[in-house]
Amino acid sequence: MRFNIICETDEDGKYVVECTDLPGCLSEGDTLDEAMDNINEAIVGCLTSRLKCAKDKFLKKSPSMFHDRINISLDTTTAAEYA
């Protein structure tokens, strides 16, 4: 999966990285490599959090609200490392 990111330096020379595909998902680092590692971890954390939230909302719905069978397949092997 690919995500768009923006990388800038702040007034102290730190690298600030934002994932524009996931609002509110940003990180920083003293070096570009550190910033990229940190944004990768932030993206996984953000996706993991959103999946947990979606799961909770999905399970709270009454079974009578569903009229069709829904098949959902998610690869959570990467996200499981950070959960």
N, CA, C and O atoms as a DFTB+ gen file, in Angstrom:
332 C
 N C O
     1  1       0.839      -1.162       0.000
     2  2       0.000       0.000       0.000
     3  2       0.895       1.239       0.000
     4  3       1.898       1.287       0.711
     5  1       0.533       2.215      -0.783
     6  2       1.333       3.438      -0.895
     7  2       0.548       4.617      -0.317
     8  3      -0.672       4.708      -0.454
     9  1       1.284       5.504       0.326
    10  2       0.692       6.704       0.896
    11  2       1.489       7.919       0.444
    12  3       2.702       7.838       0.249
    13  1       0.806       9.035       0.280
    14  2       1.459      10.296      -0.067
    15  2       1.920      10.975       1.215
    16  3       1.171      11.065       2.187
    17  1       3.154      11.448       1.206
    18  2       3.668      12.163       2.363
    19  2       4.314      13.471       1.917
    20  3       4.751      13.616       0.775
    21  1       4.361      14.400       2.837
    22  2       5.054      15.671       2.633
    23  2       6.136      15.758       3.703
    24  3       5.872      15.527       4.883
    25  1       7.348      16.090       3.287
    26  2       8.468      16.204       4.220
    27  2       9.016      17.625       4.148
    28  3       9.317      18.139       3.070
    29  1       9.139      18.242       5.310
    30  2       9.685      19.588       5.406
    31  2      10.673      19.638       6.571
    32  3      10.693      18.740       7.414
    33  1      11.476      20.670       6.613
    34  2      12.325      20.881       7.780
    35  2      11.773      22.068       8.559
    36  3      11.285      23.036       7.976
    37  1      11.859      21.979       9.890
    38  2      11.386      23.089      10.710
    39  2      12.532      24.050      11.009
    40  3      13.641      23.870      10.507
    41  1      12.273      25.060      11.817
    42  2      13.274      26.080      12.098
    43  2      14.485      25.548      12.870
    44  3      15.538      26.185      12.886
    45  1      14.338      24.383      13.509
    46  2      15.446      23.768      14.236
    47  2      16.208      22.752      13.388
    48  3      17.167      22.143      13.862
    49  1      15.786      22.568      12.135
    50  2      16.457      21.624      11.255
    51  2      15.938      20.199      11.344
    52  3      16.488      19.303      10.703
    53  1      14.880      19.970      12.133
    54  2      14.276      18.633      12.213
    55  2      13.397      18.398      10.989
    56  3      12.858      19.333      10.398
    57  1      13.271      17.138      10.632
    58  2      12.417      16.750       9.504
    59  2      11.018      16.465      10.031
    60  3      10.845      15.668      10.953
    61  1      10.030      17.114       9.447
    62  2       8.633      16.923       9.813
    63  2       7.945      16.263       8.628
    64  3       8.002      16.776       7.511
    65  1       7.297      15.133       8.864
    66  2       6.685      14.358       7.783
    67  2       5.198      14.177       8.083
    68  3       4.815      13.803       9.191
    69  1       4.369      14.449       7.075
    70  2       2.924      14.299       7.221
    71  2       2.401      13.375       6.137
    72  3       2.769      13.506       4.969
    73  1       1.542      12.440       6.523
    74  2       0.872      11.568       5.560
    75  2      -0.436      12.252       5.169
    76  3      -1.381      12.285       5.957
    77  1      -0.490      12.789       3.972
    78  2      -1.665      13.548       3.540
    79  2      -2.895      12.670       3.301
    80  3      -4.017      13.174       3.247
    81  1      -2.689      11.371       3.158
    82  2      -3.811      10.451       2.948
    83  2      -4.534      10.116       4.249
    84  3      -5.671       9.646       4.225
    85  1      -3.877      10.355       5.384
    86  2      -4.452      10.060       6.691
    87  2      -4.395      11.331       7.539
    88  3      -3.382      11.588       8.189
    89  1      -5.455      12.122       7.545
    90  2      -5.443      13.383       8.277
    91  2      -5.017      13.185       9.739
    92  3      -5.493      12.285      10.430
    93  1      -4.116      14.045      10.175
    94  2      -3.630      13.981      11.547
    95  2      -2.470      13.044      11.753
    96  3      -1.960      12.936      12.868
    97  1      -2.034      12.362      10.711
    98  2      -0.934      11.407      10.818
    99  2       0.366      12.099      10.428
   100  3       0.633      12.334       9.249
   101  1       1.173      12.422      11.444
   102  2       2.441      13.073      11.170
   103  2       3.479      12.642      12.183
   104  3       3.154      12.086      13.232
   105  1       4.727      12.905      11.857
   106  2       5.835      12.533      12.718
   107  2       7.020      13.418      12.400
   108  3       6.943      14.283      11.528
   109  1       8.119      13.200      13.110
   110  2       9.324      13.989      12.876
   111  2      10.550      13.158      13.216
   112  3      10.443      12.068      13.778
   113  1      11.702      13.683      12.871
   114  2      12.957      13.016      13.196
   115  2      14.124      13.964      13.009
   116  3      14.029      14.957      12.288
   117  1      15.234      13.643      13.672
   118  2      16.443      14.464      13.545
   119  2      17.089      14.292      12.177
   120  3      17.727      15.212      11.667
   121  1      16.921      13.102      11.580
   122  2      17.452      12.830      10.247
   123  2      16.297      12.406       9.351
   124  3      15.220      12.060       9.836
   125  1      16.522      12.434       8.055
   126  2      15.478      12.008       7.123
   127  2      15.142      10.535       7.326
   128  3      13.971      10.155       7.291
   129  1      16.161       9.703       7.539
   130  2      15.909       8.270       7.773
   131  2      15.060       8.059       9.022
   132  3      14.132       7.251       9.009
   133  1      15.367       8.771      10.087
   134  2      14.598       8.641      11.323
   135  2      13.160       9.111      11.115
   136  3      12.218       8.478      11.592
   137  1      12.999      10.215      10.406
   138  2      11.658      10.737      10.134
   139  2      10.846       9.743       9.302
   140  3       9.657       9.555       9.561
   141  1      11.464       9.109       8.315
   142  2      10.759       8.133       7.482
   143  2      10.380       6.893       8.290
   144  3       9.278       6.366       8.136
   145  1      11.285       6.426       9.149
   146  2      10.949       5.293      10.021
   147  2       9.777       5.657      10.930
   148  3       8.862       4.859      11.130
   149  1       9.817       6.873      11.477
   150  2       8.762       7.309      12.390
   151  2       7.417       7.465      11.695
   152  3       6.385       7.132      12.278
   153  1       7.403       7.965      10.458
   154  2       6.123       8.124       9.763
   155  2       5.560       6.766       9.364
   156  3       4.342       6.585       9.346
   157  1       6.429       5.809       9.045
   158  2       5.937       4.455       8.754
   159  2       5.242       3.871       9.971
   160  3       4.171       3.275       9.855
   161  1       5.848       4.040      11.136
   162  2       5.243       3.537      12.368
   163  2       3.943       4.290      12.675
   164  3       2.970       3.690      13.131
   165  1       3.929       5.600      12.424
   166  2       2.725       6.390      12.662
   167  2       1.584       5.964      11.736
   168  3       0.430       5.909      12.161
   169  1       1.897       5.666      10.487
   170  2       0.870       5.219       9.535
   171  2       0.261       3.905       9.999
   172  3      -0.961       3.752       9.997
   173  1       1.097       2.961      10.394
   174  2       0.593       1.667      10.873
   175  2      -0.254       1.872      12.128
   176  3      -1.309       1.255      12.271
   177  1       0.199       2.727      13.029
   178  2      -0.575       3.002      14.239
   179  2      -1.911       3.645      13.941
   180  3      -2.921       3.312      14.561
   181  1      -1.918       4.561      13.001
   182  2      -3.149       5.236      12.610
   183  2      -4.140       4.252      11.984
   184  3      -5.328       4.263      12.309
   185  1      -3.646       3.414      11.096
   186  2      -4.519       2.419      10.455
   187  2      -5.042       1.408      11.472
   188  3      -6.211       1.025      11.427
   189  1      -4.180       0.980      12.383
   190  2      -4.594       0.031      13.423
   191  2      -5.700       0.633      14.281
   192  3      -6.693      -0.030      14.581
   193  1      -5.526       1.879      14.669
   194  2      -6.524       2.563      15.485
   195  2      -7.851       2.688      14.747
   196  3      -8.913       2.461      15.326
   197  1      -7.787       3.050      13.469
   198  2      -9.014       3.193      12.688
   199  2      -9.720       1.859      12.488
   200  3     -10.949       1.798      12.502
   201  1      -8.947       0.786      12.301
   202  2      -9.561      -0.535      12.161
   203  2     -10.251      -0.960      13.444
   204  3     -11.351      -1.512      13.401
   205  1      -9.625      -0.714      14.579
   206  2     -10.235      -1.069      15.863
   207  2     -11.524      -0.284      16.069
   208  3     -12.529      -0.839      16.514
   209  1     -11.495       1.001      15.746
   210  2     -12.680       1.846      15.888
   211  2     -13.796       1.365      14.959
   212  3     -14.952       1.276      15.373
   213  1     -13.459       1.060      13.725
   214  2     -14.448       0.575      12.762
   215  2     -15.032      -0.761      13.215
   216  3     -16.232      -1.000      13.080
   217  1     -14.179      -1.623      13.749
   218  2     -14.644      -2.930      14.238
   219  2     -15.635      -2.735      15.376
   220  3     -16.683      -3.380      15.406
   221  1     -15.306      -1.846      16.314
   222  2     -16.206      -1.598      17.436
   223  2     -17.552      -1.061      16.969
   224  3     -18.593      -1.485      17.472
   225  1     -17.548      -0.137      16.018
   226  2     -18.800       0.412      15.508
   227  2     -19.583      -0.637      14.752
   228  3     -20.810      -0.681      14.845
   229  1     -18.892      -1.488      14.001
   230  2     -19.539      -2.531      13.211
   231  2     -20.225      -3.541      14.122
   232  3     -21.357      -3.947      13.859
   233  1     -19.542      -3.951      15.199
   234  2     -20.092      -4.965      16.099
   235  2     -21.234      -4.440      16.956
   236  3     -22.030      -5.234      17.458
   237  1     -21.341      -3.125      17.140
   238  2     -22.408      -2.554      17.956
   239  2     -23.738      -2.515      17.218
   240  3     -24.787      -2.367      17.846
   241  1     -23.713      -2.645      15.909
   242  2     -24.956      -2.590      15.133
   243  2     -25.779      -3.867      15.369
   244  3     -25.238      -4.961      15.532
   245  1     -27.050      -3.692      15.382
   246  2     -27.962      -4.813      15.565
   247  2     -27.948      -5.713      14.331
   248  3     -27.938      -5.212      13.207
   249  1     -27.946      -7.043      14.523
   250  2     -27.970      -7.946      13.368
   251  2     -29.158      -7.706      12.438
   252  3     -29.071      -7.990      11.243
   253  1     -30.272      -7.183      12.973
   254  2     -31.444      -6.945      12.130
   255  2     -31.210      -5.792      11.148
   256  3     -31.986      -5.615      10.209
   257  1     -30.158      -5.014      11.356
   258  2     -29.871      -3.898      10.459
   259  2     -29.216      -4.363       9.161
   260  3     -29.147      -3.599       8.199
   261  1     -28.735      -5.604       9.122
   262  2     -28.033      -6.107       7.951
   263  2     -28.970      -6.970       7.116
   264  3     -29.631      -7.872       7.631
   265  1     -29.018      -6.679       5.823
   266  2     -29.909      -7.401       4.927
   267  2     -29.150      -8.326       3.990
   268  3     -29.727      -9.272       3.452
   269  1     -27.873      -8.067       3.789
   270  2     -27.064      -8.864       2.888
   271  2     -25.838      -9.372       3.616
   272  3     -25.439      -8.837       4.651
   273  1     -25.251     -10.410       3.059
   274  2     -24.014     -10.950       3.595
   275  2     -22.868     -10.037       3.180
   276  3     -22.797      -9.597       2.032
   277  1     -21.988      -9.763       4.105
   278  2     -20.843      -8.906       3.838
   279  2     -19.580      -9.702       4.085
   280  3     -19.394     -10.254       5.170
   281  1     -18.715      -9.766       3.094
   282  2     -17.422     -10.426       3.248
   283  2     -16.329      -9.376       3.312
   284  3     -16.187      -8.556       2.405
   285  1     -15.555      -9.406       4.392
   286  2     -14.467      -8.461       4.565
   287  2     -13.187      -9.243       4.754
   288  3     -13.122     -10.150       5.584
   289  1     -12.179      -8.899       3.994
   290  2     -10.877      -9.545       4.109
   291  2      -9.817      -8.483       4.320
   292  3      -9.636      -7.606       3.476
   293  1      -9.116      -8.556       5.441
   294  2      -8.079      -7.588       5.757
   295  2      -6.783      -8.308       6.061
   296  3      -6.775      -9.315       6.769
   297  1      -5.687      -7.792       5.525
   298  2      -4.373      -8.319       5.862
   299  2      -3.865      -7.524       7.060
   300  3      -3.443      -6.377       6.912
   301  1      -3.903      -8.123       8.234
   302  2      -3.520      -7.411       9.445
   303  2      -2.179      -7.878       9.990
   304  3      -1.852      -7.584      11.140
   305  1      -1.395      -8.598       9.195
   306  2      -0.133      -9.108       9.701
   307  2       0.816      -7.984      10.093
   308  3       1.487      -8.080      11.120
   309  1       0.885      -6.924       9.298
   310  2       1.758      -5.804       9.646
   311  2       1.200      -5.037      10.827
   312  3       1.943      -4.697      11.748
   313  1      -0.079      -4.761      10.817
   314  2      -0.691      -4.007      11.904
   315  2      -0.603      -4.765      13.224
   316  3      -0.489      -4.139      14.278
   317  1      -0.652      -6.089      13.193
   318  2      -0.588      -6.890      14.409
   319  2       0.728      -6.705      15.155
   320  3       0.773      -6.869      16.374
   321  1       1.788      -6.370      14.446
   322  2       3.062      -6.164      15.090
   323  2       3.032      -4.971      16.034
   324  3       3.783      -4.930      17.008
   325  1       2.163      -3.993      15.750
   326  2       2.124      -2.773      16.537
   327  2       0.926      -2.724      17.486
   328  3       0.821      -1.804      18.297
   329  1       0.031      -3.696      17.394
   330  2      -1.177      -3.686      18.225
   331  2      -0.863      -4.100      19.652
   332  3      -1.761      -4.148      20.492
